[in-house]
Amino acid sequence: MGSQAIDSTTIHFDSTPPRILSSNLNYNIEDGQYKLSSRLTINARDNDSGVPTVKIRIVTMSGIEKYKHEFKNPVVENTSLCPSCYEDSIGNSYRPSMSFEINNCWMNVGIEENNTEMHTLEIGVYNGAMLAAMQIENITDVKSLKGIQQYFGVENLTITSISDTSIQLKWVKPETCYDLLGIKLMLTHSHNITEEHKIFKSARTVYIGNLNPSTSYTFQMFAKYGPDEDNFDMSAPVEGSFSTAAKLEHRDFKEILVQNVILAA
């Protein structure tokens, strides 16, 4: 009698959810993916189908969903670099300890909100069969998170050029959870006369002319936050000082690069 080839397939069933061994939320870390970061570390495993997916939801106590996000825990190809990795029933290796960055701005707290109720971080750990284990972390003091209802000023404010009658500044937009309304520059010279300059929120440089030669000036730059020019708050100022050069005899000279500038953040 002739022989007959038979194809066979092994099917793996997973009818149980993964196990969450521990979780921890570390607030206001300095080395995070985001400028205003907290870090969720969770230890979970599933020996049948691994833990490839972690989902989070940020929810207020009154049930308002502020944000949701999905993280991936990829299969580890080189397990020699991961002594703590485990293998599931089909041979895929996973890290049991997973760390994910959470942007504090995801709390979506309005800049003028008075009632900042407790938020909860709902954590869903999913195995390959999409069965889930759930964990909740309470964020009791939302205002303690860096960036929440805080007005940050511009960063790296620098004088890029100066002449006898002008100055040019540049800066970096502040990392913030809120939209800028604009920027205000207050310029005061040695006779205590102050000028106000309104700057568009999208600007990263400003040129100020019509200054007096051989004159000392101080300045303050504020970032403005709020809905409109009639209702806004400001950051703490970034301050600096400079002196204009002596009057140039030839107006076609290039601007003199600043030599002695004092900037104080």
Secondary structure, DSSP 4 states (H G I P E B T S, - for coil): ---------------S--EEEEEEEEEEESS-SSSSEEEEEEEEE-TTT---EEEEEEEETTS-EEEEEEEE-PPPS-GGG-TT-EE-TTS-EE-SEEEEEEEGGGG---TT-S----EEEEEEEE-TT--EEEEEEEE--GGGSTTTT-----EEEEEEEE-SS-EEEEEEPPP-SS-EEEEEEEEEETT--EEEEEE-TT-SEEEE--PPTT-EEEEEEEEEEEEETTEEEEPPPEEEEEEPPPPPS-TTSPPBPPSS-EEE-
